[in-house]
Amino acid sequence: MTSLLDKFPAIGQLKSGLDHAGQDPTGVVFDTIHSATEAVANGRDIILAGTNNYLGLTFDPACIKAGVEALAQRGTGTTGSRMANGSFAVHGELEAELADFYQCKNAMVFSTGYAANLGVLTALLGKGDVVLLDSDAHASLFDGCRMSGADIYRFKHNDVASLERRLVRLADRASRSLVVVEGMYSVLGDCAPLADIVALKNRFGASLLVDEAHSLGVFGERGCGVAEAQGVLADVDFVVGTFSKSLGAMGGFCVSRHDVLGLFRYVSRPFMFTASPSPSVVGTTHEALRQLRARPGLKDTLWSNAKRLYCGLQKLGFELGPEISPVVAVRCRNRESALHDWNRLLESGVYVNMMLPPATPGGASFLRCSVSAAHTVEQIDTVIAKFAALRA
Ligand SMILES: Cc1ncc(COP(=O)(O)O)c(C=O)c1O
């Protein structure tokens, strides 16, 4: 007789494979966090080079003050969902600021970026609808599509011709389809060809959702993301994103030029059946968004650091993602060499992300660095030097 628990020994074996190489990359504990770029792990000083803290706002004094004040004035939590328990005024104020920032009429805040993707996709799509999903899309997008019950067709990553073939094959159903892509992709740091995708979806009367989780505050003159940078923001039907990366907080959002977004509140289960973001998180997020808007210099520093790291590692001969971006992914020979090098970097005081299949494009293994505006030039050069030492 089989049991529900039979699958776990195989998972346990995978986990002990990770332990075997040294520190388990999924179990790193930072005993102390000193700043956006420095921490202590296992008694060792570490440069944080894998935190998605693109604008380095996690220790920004104004963001901390806003969070502390909200905590003192409005309490520790909301203790329920907005549907059942009502909203705090700050939820609506954050939504108004987001709508203003994106120059969109409608905005909706969720408790996480993951919930935003589930919430928007399940509200929008149902049985009989079609979703065309980039093959490298984040798990939250895939999960949301699956939960919606729509028919899912994947197209080749960033391949407009592959998307076009799918749309042609859909014939009359194309106008009931949703194209789902990311702005900047999280593993390799490459960007979607949004201008071409917009032209295509307009031709077929399809709709487009862009997840700008990694591009908010990073791309575009105002920092709205890749759609703004490519001049097509007004043509995107739904932009989703997270507060947990460049804004250094937690939560997710959707903005849209379509008024129906206002009705998603009544049908979106990941919005209706979970507690709303706590006042301190909303306070911090709101202040971080103000900082993003008021300090374009943060984005300039981020890009200068990104170029320095990308070019430095490229000069050393590492195989990197296809374009310079704040996500710098170093391709490894195989899973074992990724594990080995990741451990050596940590021992030498540099924390990066280890990305292993199946969560990676093409089943390859990567050491993924993410750059911050808060990194100093010296820290970037130290990271480059520690990578160079892997080859010594
Ligand atoms: C592309 C993308 N979308 C959504 C999310 C989920 O965001 P959150 O961590 O805020 O739930 C992530 C998180 O890694 C992501 O990379």
The ligand as an SDF file (V2000), in Angstrom:
LIG
                    3D

 16 16  0  0  0  0  0  0  0  0999 V2000
    8.5350   37.9880  -11.2400 C   0  0  0  0  0  0  0  0  0  0  0  0
    8.0190   37.8610   -9.8390 C   0  0  0  0  0  0  0  0  0  0  0  0
    6.7130   38.0410   -9.6160 N   0  0  0  0  0  0  0  0  0  0  0  0
    6.1960   37.9240   -8.3770 C   0  0  0  0  0  0  0  0  0  0  0  0
    6.9900   37.6180   -7.2990 C   0  0  0  0  0  0  0  0  0  0  0  0
    6.3650   37.4560   -5.9390 C   0  0  0  0  0  0  0  0  0  0  0  0
    6.6000   38.5700   -5.1580 O   0  0  0  0  0  0  0  0  0  0  0  0
    6.5500   38.5100   -3.5580 P   0  0  0  0  0  0  0  0  0  0  0  0
    7.8420   37.9120   -3.1040 O   0  0  0  0  0  0  0  0  0  0  0  0
    6.3810   39.9180   -3.1430 O   0  0  0  0  0  0  0  0  0  0  0  0
    5.3980   37.6690   -3.1740 O   0  0  0  0  0  0  0  0  0  0  0  0
    8.3570   37.4270   -7.4910 C   0  0  0  0  0  0  0  0  0  0  0  0
    9.1990   37.0940   -6.3270 C   0  0  0  0  0  0  0  0  0  0  0  0
   10.2800   36.6290   -6.4020 O   0  0  0  0  0  0  0  0  0  0  0  0
    8.8930   37.5510   -8.7970 C   0  0  0  0  0  0  0  0  0  0  0  0
   10.1890   37.3670   -9.0230 O   0  0  0  0  0  0  0  0  0  0  0  0
  1  2  1  0
  2  3  1  0
  2 15  2  0
  3  4  2  0
  4  5  1  0
  5  6  1  0
  5 12  2  0
  6  7  1  0
  7  8  1  0
  8  9  2  0
  8 10  1  0
  8 11  1  0
 12 13  1  0
 12 15  1  0
 13 14  2  0
 15 16  1  0
M  END
$$$$
